Amino acid sequence: MALTLFGTDGIRGTANQYPITPEIALRTGRAIARALKTDHLKVLIGKDTRESGAMLEAALISGLVSEGATVYIGGQAPTPAISLLTEATGCSAGVMLTASHNPYQDNGIKIFGPDGYKLSDELEAEVERLILSEETSTPPVDQALGHVLQMADVSARYLEFLKTSVGDTSFTGKKVVIDCANGAGYVVGPVIFQALGAEVITMGDAPDGKNINDGVGSLHPDRAAALVKKHNADIGICLDGDADRVIFIDHEGNEVSGDRTLCLSALALKGQGLLSNDTLVSTVMSNLGLRDALQNAGLNLETTAVGDRHVLQRMRSGGFSLGGENSGHIIFSDHANTGDGILSGLQVLKIIVDSGKSLAELANCMDEYPQILTNMKVTEKPLIEDIPELVQAIEAAETAFGAKGRVLVRYSGTEKKIRVLVEAQDADLAETQSQLIQAAVKQTIGA
């Protein structure tokens, strides 16, 4: 069936409005229990720092306990910590309440299976079917109630895992600015870098329930960049609200794109013999310059649809050790089952220490093609191949670019918008072709 609740990263929306309501959260708890069909069901729940998290947590717990589940409360914790501990503690499922980089008014529900990975498409579809059906409107008959327990030492266990990911590497002598986005990484993020010897300057570490991602974090790296320059730091690390993505700042105060981070990480892992099958997995949104840089180094790039779940699925099926998105989801699968901003920060700083090079030098591993991304409102969303004028404009651009450019046109999954991405080595040619494609959109389905 076509999913109406679940997007590329769980269920998400405005808190206390459908579908992010206590009623849906309660039904989600029941649906998880019934979809997993597991005796002695154990579920770990974590949340970020949004004020709506407690409301959703209480409702979710109610649904699970009414089905006989034992619920472990993890409290405020990064998404990757919940993924890790779901598997490590033998839980049947893990649930993270977060809307990632969105403002505090939003919230969401991410579900992990017992292996710490996001649910399969099939299981996710079954959970959604149950949420929307009458089956979960009432509790089961003759079901003994479950229990609610506090999971102890969530942060301590996660910190220990993070430490082991860098082995014996010391960050003594390195200066780090870390922007915690007033989100779930505000405790663990600074502590782990300090524990490994770095001098840490922290910002975005005073959440109040409403300031998550508010002018801070991975979508707003300017303040962290200013602090990097002010303190002559080696690196800036900008997390998002649930700490599963990261954007880096080099010592000169320049933002390092996610593609450049993936590129330098792939080259470093290759040098250590740790890049499985000499392959990096990314999405179709990655810059063509990443493809060219990897080819020049004798490495492969595999691309997937947008969304870290698609990257993870390809990594698992192909046995690949590195993948991610330009948005800052970096997945080191030898260490984690999901994107992890704090872990990625540790790995990149380890590459800096091991190589003796600055982040600026390492990030100079690729030339990015000029890219033009335009979001346009539309009146309707017919299949793109059913719009001859738009198809002709796209094909004309692809012919003009050859192997030195590309066009990606797709609808927004949540809004009446179409996204037009045009990328080419020749910036003027990219601009010209982008304007022609936009004109075709306006002529046909433009709002």
Helices and strands as residue ranges (DSSP letters): E 6-7, E 10-14, H 22-36, E 42-47, H 53-65, E 70-76, H 79-88, E 93-97, E 106-112, H 121-132, G 134-137, E 147-150, H 154-164, E 175-179, H 188-195, E 199-203, H 222-231, E 235-239, E 246-249, E 255-256, H 258-271, G 276-278, E 279-283, H 288-296, E 300-304, H 308-318, E 322-324, E 330-332, H 341-355, H 359-363, E 371-377, G 384-386, H 388-401, G 402-404, E 405-411, E 417-424, H 427-444
